[in-house]
Amino acid sequence: MGKFLDGLRRAVHAKMTEAQAIPKTTKGRAAALLRDEKKKGGEAGAVQRAAARLGIHPDSFRRYVNGKRKNPPKHIEEKLASEVRAVWKPNVQKKVAQQAKTAPVKISGKAEFGYSNSHSNTHTPDPRMRHIAETLPPHYATPLWQALEDGDEQEAQRIVREYIQNEYIREAGGDNQYTEIEFGDVRYMDFNF
């Protein structure tokens, strides 16, 4: 799961009510992921498929489902929450995302990016880690939520990149009209609406 889509899903889940929130326990989240796999591909091999989504051994996944292991490593816990968030109450998620399409979206994150300019043939030799804190107007937010519905991480990145290019770099005019941003490592990306 990409950082942009996961951040958008967290924003959607933050707006869902307590009754609609994903399960809080590891056992509950593992059970939800297993139910999703059974729904998609049938009973046979569901545990193996769910474990593969988390990148763990099926026996470890069984221990989470049975409640024998309650505290997975942090990266497994985050991956489990992310996977469950992606499939939890899809109709409610769509409804919340539809309401968000008409509102501005606040972004805060940390990502490595550099610049290239096709007109002057220049580029940053070493992209830098930068903090991003911006508010996207609704005309950028609408396609961003559509990218979430389509599950398109690249499109979500393109929209944020296009906003930064158009609103901050190209508005200065001159050679900046040809400047493009290139994202590298994305540490995190949070959204709020």
Secondary structure per residue as TSV (DSSP state, phi and psi in degrees):
chain	resnum	aa	ss	phi	psi
A	1	M	-	360.0	135.3
A	2	G	-	-80.3	159.3
A	3	K	H	-66.4	-34.9
A	4	F	H	-69.8	-49.9
A	5	L	H	-65.1	-38.7
A	6	D	H	-64.3	-40.0
A	7	G	H	-63.2	-40.7
A	8	L	H	-64.9	-40.9
A	9	R	H	-64.5	-39.2
A	10	R	H	-61.6	-39.0
A	11	A	H	-64.3	-42.0
A	12	V	H	-63.4	-45.8
A	13	H	H	-68.0	-26.3
A	14	A	H	-67.2	-27.0
A	15	K	H	-89.4	-11.1
A	16	M	S	-76.7	152.3
A	17	T	-	-73.0	169.0
A	18	E	G	-58.1	-38.4
A	19	A	G	-68.4	-22.9
A	20	Q	G	-99.0	-1.3
A	21	A	S	-71.4	157.1
A	22	I	-	-67.2	156.9
A	23	P	-	-56.4	147.2
A	24	K	S	-88.8	-26.9
A	25	T	S	-91.6	157.8
A	26	T	H	-62.2	-42.5
A	27	K	H	-60.2	-45.1
A	28	G	H	-64.2	-41.1
A	29	R	H	-67.6	-41.7
A	30	A	H	-63.6	-41.3
A	31	A	H	-63.6	-39.7
A	32	A	H	-64.5	-40.8
A	33	L	H	-66.2	-39.7
A	34	L	H	-64.6	-42.3
A	35	R	H	-59.3	-42.2
A	36	D	H	-62.6	-43.3
A	37	E	H	-64.5	-38.2
A	38	K	H	-65.9	-37.7
A	39	K	H	-67.0	-40.6
A	40	K	H	-75.3	-48.6
A	41	G	H	-121.7	9.2
A	42	G	-	88.2	172.7
A	43	E	S	-65.9	-43.0
A	44	A	T	-66.8	124.3
A	45	G	T	79.4	9.1
A	46	A	H	-64.1	-40.9
A	47	V	H	-63.7	-43.0
A	48	Q	H	-64.0	-41.6
A	49	R	H	-66.6	-42.1
A	50	A	H	-64.4	-42.2
A	51	A	H	-63.8	-38.3
A	52	A	H	-64.4	-36.1
A	53	R	H	-62.8	-30.4
A	54	L	H	-93.1	-12.9
A	55	G	T	74.8	33.5
A	56	I	S	-126.1	171.5
A	57	H	-	-75.5	143.1
A	58	P	H	-55.4	-34.1
A	59	D	H	-64.4	-38.4
A	60	S	H	-63.7	-42.0
A	61	F	H	-63.1	-41.4
A	62	R	H	-59.2	-39.4
A	63	R	H	-63.6	-36.7
A	64	Y	H	-67.3	-43.5
A	65	V	H	-64.0	-40.6
A	66	N	H	-79.9	-9.2
A	67	G	T	82.8	9.5
A	68	K	S	-75.9	-26.0
A	69	R	-	-124.5	117.4
A	70	K	-	-105.7	-19.4
A	71	N	-	-123.9	86.1
A	72	P	-	-71.9	164.8
A	73	P	-	-57.5	153.9
A	74	K	H	-55.0	-43.5
A	75	H	H	-67.5	-32.6
A	76	I	H	-71.8	-41.4
A	77	E	H	-60.7	-43.4
A	78	E	H	-66.5	-41.7
A	79	K	H	-64.6	-41.7
A	80	L	H	-61.7	-46.6
A	81	A	H	-61.5	-41.6
A	82	S	H	-63.6	-44.6
A	83	E	H	-65.9	-40.2
A	84	V	H	-68.8	-40.9
A	85	R	H	-57.5	-35.3
A	86	A	H	-68.0	-27.1
A	87	V	H	-115.9	-2.5
A	88	W	S	-79.6	122.0
A	89	K	S	45.4	65.8
A	90	P	H	-60.2	-34.6
A	91	N	H	-67.8	-39.4
A	92	V	H	-67.4	-40.8
A	93	Q	H	-59.5	-43.6
A	94	K	H	-62.9	-40.2
A	95	K	H	-63.8	-44.9
A	96	V	H	-64.8	-42.7
A	97	A	H	-64.6	-36.6
A	98	Q	H	-62.6	-41.6
A	99	Q	H	-66.3	-32.3
A	100	A	H	-75.7	-17.6
A	101	K	T	-63.6	-21.2
A	102	T	T	-100.3	4.5
A	103	A	S	-112.3	153.4
A	104	P	-	-66.3	151.9
A	105	V	E	-117.1	126.0
A	106	K	E	-90.6	132.0
A	107	I	E	-115.2	137.1
A	108	S	E	-141.2	133.4
A	109	G	E	-168.8	-178.5
A	110	K	E	-138.1	123.9
A	111	A	E	-148.7	155.3
A	112	E	E	-93.5	124.1
A	113	F	E	-150.3	154.7
A	114	G	E	-130.6	-173.0
A	115	Y	E	-128.7	151.8
A	116	S	E	-138.3	148.9
A	117	N	E	-129.9	113.2
A	118	S	T	-71.8	-24.3
A	119	H	T	-75.7	-42.8
A	120	S	T	-101.3	3.2
A	121	N	T	53.0	41.9
A	122	T	E	-115.2	156.4
A	123	H	E	-156.7	160.7
A	124	T	-	-76.6	127.2
A	125	P	S	-70.8	-28.4
A	126	D	S	-135.9	103.6
A	127	P	-	-58.1	145.9
A	128	R	E	-113.9	151.9
A	129	M	E	-75.4	125.9
A	130	R	E	-133.2	148.9
A	131	H	E	-86.9	140.5
A	132	I	E	-118.8	127.1
A	133	A	E	-143.0	97.0
A	134	E	E	-137.9	162.9
A	135	T	E	-120.4	114.7
A	136	L	E	-83.1	131.6
A	137	P	-	-69.6	163.8
A	138	P	H	-54.6	-32.7
A	139	H	H	-69.6	-17.6
A	140	Y	H	-93.0	-30.6
A	141	A	H	-67.8	-38.9
A	142	T	H	-57.7	-51.2
A	143	P	H	-67.9	-25.5
A	144	L	H	-65.0	-44.2
A	145	W	H	-68.7	-31.8
A	146	Q	H	-65.6	-37.6
A	147	A	H	-62.1	-36.5
A	148	L	H	-64.1	-46.2
A	149	E	H	-61.2	-37.5
A	150	D	H	-81.5	-12.2
A	151	G	T	70.1	33.2
A	152	D	-	-105.6	94.5
A	153	E	H	-61.8	-42.4
A	154	Q	H	-62.5	-39.3
A	155	E	H	-67.0	-40.0
A	156	A	H	-62.2	-43.5
A	157	Q	H	-62.6	-42.5
A	158	R	H	-61.0	-40.1
A	159	I	H	-66.0	-45.0
A	160	V	H	-65.2	-43.3
A	161	R	H	-61.1	-44.2
A	162	E	H	-62.4	-40.5
A	163	Y	H	-61.1	-49.2
A	164	I	H	-62.7	-42.4
A	165	Q	I	-61.5	-50.2
A	166	N	I	-71.8	-40.9
A	167	E	I	-86.7	-25.1
A	168	Y	I	-116.0	-34.6
A	169	I	I	-99.7	-49.8
A	170	R	G	-75.7	-20.8
A	171	E	G	-66.0	-19.0
A	172	A	G	-72.5	-17.0
A	173	G	-	79.6	-166.6
A	174	G	G	61.9	-139.6
A	175	D	G	-65.1	-19.4
A	176	N	G	-63.0	-19.0
A	177	Q	G	-60.3	-22.8
A	178	Y	G	-104.5	6.5
A	179	T	E	-84.0	136.2
A	180	E	E	-127.8	145.1
A	181	I	E	-93.3	142.8
A	182	E	E	-124.1	118.8
A	183	F	E	-79.6	139.7
A	184	G	E	-111.4	-120.8
A	185	D	E	-70.9	125.9
A	186	V	E	-106.0	114.2
A	187	R	E	-75.6	-50.5
A	188	Y	E	-158.7	159.5
A	189	M	E	-148.1	114.9
A	190	D	E	-111.5	145.4
A	191	F	E	-127.3	151.7
A	192	N	E	-148.9	145.9
A	193	F	-	-141.7	360.0
